[in-house]
Amino acid sequence: MSFFKKLFGGKEETKTQEILVAPITGKIVPLEEVPDPVFAQKMMGDGIAIEPTEGTVVSPVNGEIVQFFPTKHAIGIKSETGVEVLIHVGLETVGMKGEGFEGLVEVGDKVKVGTPLLTFDIDLIKEKAKSIITPVILTNGDIIDTVTKHAAKTATKGETALLDWNMKA
């Protein structure tokens, strides 16, 4: 709470909407077209996917790192509105046991849109995993009222708005 609000009273405003920007540069793929039923059928939540053209993941929201898999292929961020965003680099990449991935942040780190989170070797993923398609999932969608997906066909990391949401009252 700000000094003035403490001094003069009033409530701190709660953020109720947020925009998710692209965590990776590449081609947008509708979630329903991801060749993995867990993601395509939205079992983990709604979202979008990107087929990367370069190997850097940046934060798509302002928030905090709440999960970073030991294999560095997936990372979870809790946004300012409390929405949990999972970025899962490639499909069936857990079997790579971290090979080709380098983490740049740790659990507990505060991040801003565009903060580099991890790097990965696209060619190695193409060689060793099922796909390089990277789902970006809102895993706790039960706290969200509406999600709007933007019409972008390609994404530039840290810049392109992919979707936004409004929180339940």
ChimeraX attribute file (.defattr): number of C-alpha atoms within 10 A of each C-alpha:
attribute: neighborCount
match mode: 1-to-1
recipient: residues
	/A:1	9
	/A:2	8
	/A:3	8
	/A:4	9
	/A:5	11
	/A:6	11
	/A:7	8
	/A:8	7
	/A:9	9
	/A:10	10
	/A:11	9
	/A:12	10
	/A:13	7
	/A:14	8
	/A:15	11
	/A:16	15
	/A:17	16
	/A:18	18
	/A:19	18
	/A:20	24
	/A:21	22
	/A:22	29
	/A:23	30
	/A:24	30
	/A:25	22
	/A:26	21
	/A:27	17
	/A:28	22
	/A:29	18
	/A:30	15
	/A:31	24
	/A:32	16
	/A:33	13
	/A:34	21
	/A:35	13
	/A:36	17
	/A:37	12
	/A:38	11
	/A:39	23
	/A:40	20
	/A:41	14
	/A:42	16
	/A:43	10
	/A:44	15
	/A:45	20
	/A:46	19
	/A:47	26
	/A:48	24
	/A:49	28
	/A:50	26
	/A:51	21
	/A:52	24
	/A:53	14
	/A:54	15
	/A:55	17
	/A:56	19
	/A:57	25
	/A:58	23
	/A:59	29
	/A:60	30
	/A:61	25
	/A:62	20
	/A:63	22
	/A:64	21
	/A:65	22
	/A:66	18
	/A:67	17
	/A:68	20
	/A:69	15
	/A:70	12
	/A:71	18
	/A:72	24
	/A:73	28
	/A:74	22
	/A:75	26
	/A:76	22
	/A:77	27
	/A:78	22
	/A:79	23
	/A:80	16
	/A:81	19
	/A:82	16
	/A:83	21
	/A:84	22
	/A:85	27
	/A:86	23
	/A:87	26
	/A:88	23
	/A:89	31
	/A:90	24
	/A:91	21
	/A:92	16
	/A:93	24
	/A:94	18
	/A:95	12
	/A:96	16
	/A:97	13
	/A:98	16
	/A:99	17
	/A:100	18
	/A:101	23
	/A:102	16
	/A:103	20
	/A:104	13
	/A:105	16
	/A:106	14
	/A:107	14
	/A:108	13
	/A:109	11
	/A:110	16
	/A:111	21
	/A:112	15
	/A:113	19
	/A:114	19
	/A:115	18
	/A:116	19
	/A:117	21
	/A:118	20
	/A:119	19
	/A:120	21
	/A:121	15
	/A:122	19
	/A:123	12
	/A:124	14
	/A:125	22
	/A:126	15
	/A:127	10
	/A:128	14
	/A:129	15
	/A:130	14
	/A:131	19
	/A:132	24
	/A:133	24
	/A:134	25
	/A:135	27
	/A:136	27
	/A:137	22
	/A:138	24
	/A:139	19
	/A:140	16
	/A:141	19
	/A:142	11
	/A:143	15
	/A:144	18
	/A:145	13
	/A:146	12
	/A:147	18
	/A:148	12
	/A:149	14
	/A:150	11
	/A:151	10
	/A:152	13
	/A:153	12
	/A:154	17
	/A:155	22
	/A:156	17
	/A:157	23
	/A:158	22
	/A:159	16
	/A:160	18
	/A:161	19
	/A:162	24
	/A:163	18
	/A:164	15
	/A:165	19
	/A:166	17
	/A:167	18
	/A:168	11
	/A:169	7
